[in-house]
Amino acid sequence: MQRHEEKYLIDYRQYAILKDRAMKVLTPDTHGGSYTVTSLYFDDVMDTALLEKQDGLARHTKFRVRTYDSDDGFIKLERKVKQGILTQKQTTAITREQIPFLGVETDRFDGVAKDLAVQMLAGNLRPAITVQYQRDAFYFQGTDLRLTFDTDLRILPPSVESLFSKNTPGIPVLNQNTVIMEIKYGSCLPTFIRNLTAVPATQLSVSKYALCREIFK
């Protein structure tokens, strides 16, 4: 699945205004609208995934394991490829017991998970950092459009346990007044969404992974 992904830094006042607008015309997503996202990112010993972004390469790839509200009943393994504002993902479900074997072996996986595990083993990938934040998410029914607001971005240890931790404070990455707004859509963005999200904002050119790795090296 390929889609556009725009990211902006906004302040908390703007976030409150935009969230109020979104609640009037969009639908909270299937996780209940507000939840905690925790992602364990993988990289090689040369930090290739990080450097591809820092060096300004047009195309860069990241592997991650993601949980929602620290729930081990729904765990996603993802390969995300980004080129400019275009992104493409391969996503599949895995179990908590499989995570330690990513980048180590492939026999415990099948289907899409095995394909991704083979790529991770070939790339000699290992856990690099865990990124956690609070997310408010909305979608426009009948389309692939999503609008998200991420707050309290923080770093946790690069371990499987961090994916399921509900009480680890972590290291803050942005000040409390800063919110990351993401607009994700397919071929075109509806004009009313562009108008709805129209506030003075700085477009973010780096990923949450890169922001956090700048602090945790």
TORTOR-721436 format. One record per residue (C-alpha): x, y, z. Coordinates in steps of 0.5 Angstrom, whole numbers. Layout:
<pts>
{x = X&y = Y&z = Z}
...
</pts>
This chain:
<pts>
{x = 0&y = 0&z = 0}
{x = 3&y = 7&z = -2}
{x = 1&y = 13&z = 1}
{x = 3&y = 20&z = 2}
{x = 5&y = 22&z = 9}
{x = 6&y = 30&z = 11}
{x = 8&y = 31&z = 18}
{x = 8&y = 38&z = 22}
{x = 10&y = 41&z = 28}
{x = 5&y = 45&z = 32}
{x = 4&y = 48&z = 39}
{x = -1&y = 45&z = 44}
{x = -6&y = 51&z = 43}
{x = -6&y = 49&z = 35}
{x = -7&y = 42&z = 37}
{x = -13&y = 43&z = 41}
{x = -16&y = 47&z = 36}
{x = -15&y = 42&z = 30}
{x = -17&y = 36&z = 35}
{x = -24&y = 40&z = 36}
{x = -25&y = 41&z = 28}
{x = -23&y = 34&z = 27}
{x = -28&y = 31&z = 32}
{x = -34&y = 35&z = 28}
{x = -32&y = 32&z = 21}
{x = -28&y = 26&z = 22}
{x = -28&y = 19&z = 26}
{x = -24&y = 17&z = 32}
{x = -20&y = 10&z = 29}
{x = -21&y = 3&z = 31}
{x = -17&y = 4&z = 37}
{x = -21&y = 8&z = 41}
{x = -18&y = 15&z = 38}
{x = -13&y = 16&z = 43}
{x = -8&y = 11&z = 45}
{x = 0&y = 9&z = 47}
{x = 4&y = 7&z = 41}
{x = 10&y = 4&z = 42}
{x = 15&y = 2&z = 37}
{x = 22&y = -2&z = 37}
{x = 26&y = 0&z = 31}
{x = 32&y = -4&z = 28}
{x = 38&y = -2&z = 25}
{x = 45&y = -5&z = 23}
{x = 51&y = -4&z = 27}
{x = 53&y = 2&z = 21}
{x = 46&y = 5&z = 23}
{x = 44&y = 5&z = 16}
{x = 37&y = 6&z = 17}
{x = 39&y = 13&z = 21}
{x = 44&y = 15&z = 16}
{x = 40&y = 14&z = 10}
{x = 35&y = 19&z = 12}
{x = 41&y = 24&z = 15}
{x = 45&y = 24&z = 8}
{x = 38&y = 26&z = 5}
{x = 38&y = 20&z = 0}
{x = 31&y = 20&z = -3}
{x = 29&y = 13&z = -1}
{x = 30&y = 10&z = 6}
{x = 28&y = 4&z = 9}
{x = 26&y = 2&z = 17}
{x = 24&y = -4&z = 20}
{x = 20&y = -4&z = 27}
{x = 15&y = -8&z = 31}
{x = 9&y = -4&z = 34}
{x = 4&y = -5&z = 40}
{x = -2&y = -1&z = 42}
{x = -3&y = 1&z = 49}
{x = 3&y = -4&z = 51}
{x = -2&y = -10&z = 49}
{x = 1&y = -16&z = 47}
{x = -5&y = -19&z = 44}
{x = -4&y = -15&z = 37}
{x = 3&y = -14&z = 35}
{x = 5&y = -11&z = 28}
{x = 12&y = -13&z = 25}
{x = 13&y = -7&z = 19}
{x = 18&y = -5&z = 14}
{x = 17&y = 2&z = 12}
{x = 20&y = 5&z = 5}
{x = 19&y = 12&z = 4}
{x = 21&y = 17&z = -2}
{x = 20&y = 24&z = -1}
{x = 13&y = 24&z = 2}
{x = 11&y = 18&z = -1}
{x = 11&y = 12&z = 4}
{x = 10&y = 4&z = 3}
{x = 9&y = -1&z = 8}
{x = 9&y = -9&z = 9}
{x = 5&y = -11&z = 15}
{x = 4&y = -17&z = 19}
{x = 2&y = -20&z = 26}
{x = 7&y = -23&z = 30}
{x = 7&y = -26&z = 37}
{x = 11&y = -23&z = 43}
{x = 15&y = -30&z = 43}
{x = 18&y = -29&z = 36}
{x = 20&y = -22&z = 37}
{x = 27&y = -24&z = 40}
{x = 29&y = -28&z = 34}
{x = 28&y = -22&z = 29}
{x = 35&y = -21&z = 26}
{x = 37&y = -28&z = 29}
{x = 34&y = -33&z = 25}
{x = 28&y = -34&z = 20}
{x = 25&y = -41&z = 22}
{x = 20&y = -39&z = 27}
{x = 16&y = -35&z = 22}
{x = 12&y = -36&z = 16}
{x = 8&y = -32&z = 10}
{x = 10&y = -24&z = 10}
{x = 13&y = -25&z = 17}
{x = 18&y = -30&z = 14}
{x = 20&y = -25&z = 8}
{x = 21&y = -19&z = 13}
{x = 25&y = -24&z = 18}
{x = 29&y = -26&z = 12}
{x = 31&y = -19&z = 10}
{x = 32&y = -17&z = 17}
{x = 37&y = -23&z = 18}
{x = 41&y = -21&z = 11}
{x = 41&y = -14&z = 14}
{x = 44&y = -16&z = 20}
{x = 39&y = -12&z = 24}
{x = 38&y = -11&z = 31}
{x = 34&y = -7&z = 36}
{x = 37&y = 0&z = 36}
{x = 31&y = 4&z = 40}
{x = 24&y = 4&z = 43}
{x = 20&y = 10&z = 41}
{x = 13&y = 12&z = 45}
{x = 8&y = 17&z = 44}
{x = 1&y = 18&z = 46}
{x = -3&y = 19&z = 39}
{x = -10&y = 22&z = 38}
{x = -12&y = 19&z = 31}
{x = -18&y = 20&z = 26}
{x = -20&y = 18&z = 19}
{x = -25&y = 20&z = 14}
{x = -30&y = 14&z = 13}
{x = -30&y = 11&z = 6}
{x = -23&y = 13&z = 5}
{x = -15&y = 12&z = 7}
{x = -15&y = 19&z = 10}
{x = -12&y = 19&z = 17}
{x = -10&y = 25&z = 21}
{x = -6&y = 24&z = 27}
{x = -3&y = 28&z = 33}
{x = 2&y = 25&z = 37}
{x = 4&y = 28&z = 44}
{x = 9&y = 26&z = 49}
{x = 15&y = 23&z = 45}
{x = 20&y = 19&z = 49}
{x = 25&y = 14&z = 48}
{x = 25&y = 8&z = 52}
{x = 31&y = 2&z = 52}
{x = 31&y = -2&z = 46}
{x = 28&y = -8&z = 49}
{x = 22&y = -13&z = 48}
{x = 20&y = -11&z = 55}
{x = 20&y = -4&z = 53}
{x = 14&y = -5&z = 48}
{x = 10&y = -8&z = 54}
{x = 12&y = -3&z = 59}
{x = 6&y = 2&z = 62}
{x = 10&y = 5&z = 67}
{x = 17&y = 7&z = 64}
{x = 18&y = 14&z = 64}
{x = 23&y = 15&z = 58}
{x = 27&y = 20&z = 56}
{x = 23&y = 26&z = 53}
{x = 25&y = 28&z = 46}
{x = 20&y = 35&z = 45}
{x = 18&y = 40&z = 50}
{x = 11&y = 39&z = 52}
{x = 8&y = 44&z = 48}
{x = 10&y = 41&z = 41}
{x = 5&y = 36&z = 38}
{x = 7&y = 32&z = 31}
{x = 1&y = 33&z = 26}
{x = 1&y = 27&z = 21}
{x = -4&y = 27&z = 15}
{x = -4&y = 21&z = 11}
{x = -7&y = 20&z = 4}
{x = -7&y = 16&z = -2}
{x = -7&y = 20&z = -9}
{x = -10&y = 26&z = -7}
{x = -12&y = 30&z = -1}
{x = -19&y = 33&z = 0}
{x = -19&y = 40&z = 0}
{x = -23&y = 41&z = 6}
{x = -18&y = 37&z = 10}
{x = -13&y = 42&z = 7}
{x = -17&y = 47&z = 10}
{x = -19&y = 44&z = 17}
{x = -11&y = 43&z = 18}
{x = -9&y = 50&z = 16}
{x = -5&y = 53&z = 21}
{x = 2&y = 56&z = 21}
{x = 6&y = 50&z = 22}
{x = 13&y = 48&z = 21}
{x = 14&y = 42&z = 16}
{x = 18&y = 36&z = 19}
{x = 23&y = 33&z = 14}
{x = 25&y = 28&z = 19}
{x = 22&y = 22&z = 22}
{x = 21&y = 20&z = 30}
{x = 26&y = 15&z = 29}
{x = 31&y = 20&z = 27}
{x = 29&y = 25&z = 32}
{x = 30&y = 20&z = 38}
{x = 37&y = 17&z = 35}
{x = 40&y = 24&z = 35}
{x = 39&y = 24&z = 43}
{x = 40&y = 16&z = 44}
{x = 46&y = 15&z = 40}
</pts>
